[in-house]
Amino acid sequence: MELMAENHGAIVHRMSLNEEPFEKMLRGVKTIEVRCNDEKRQKIKVNDMILFQLVNHKDKYIIARVKALYPFQTFHELYSAFDFSEFGCTGYTMEQMLKETVEIYSAEKELKYGALGIRVEKIGGNEK
């Protein structure tokens, strides 16, 4: 579901995050969110807002502004373009990055849609 933000007509997109990436984004150590570049993600534009909700705890959320979008054909190409710390994964290997990604996105989905890095700036939220 998309909502119009009150300021500047930016679209607000809703996405869920598991606990570990949610906490990393909350602390500011995760600045790039990774998704398949599916139809929903293709609607995202720079300066749009994203409401990230913690899975199974929708009362916990982060509001972030989209600073940049990085579409790639594969997750490997996306991860190769940035320091892993920007994904909140300091000390990870490429193998670890890809292993965690295929637990969420199938190879078929990656082939069909490609990968998308979403650089965000946290602007608000709560930690109820």
Secondary structure, DSSP 4 states (H G I P E B T S, - for coil): -EEE-SSTT-EEEEEEE-HHHHHHHHHT-B-EEEEE--HHHHT--TT-EEEEEETTEEEEEEEEEEEEEEEESSHHHHHHTS-GGGBT-TT--HHHHHHHHHTTS-HHHHHHH-EEEEEEEEEEEE--
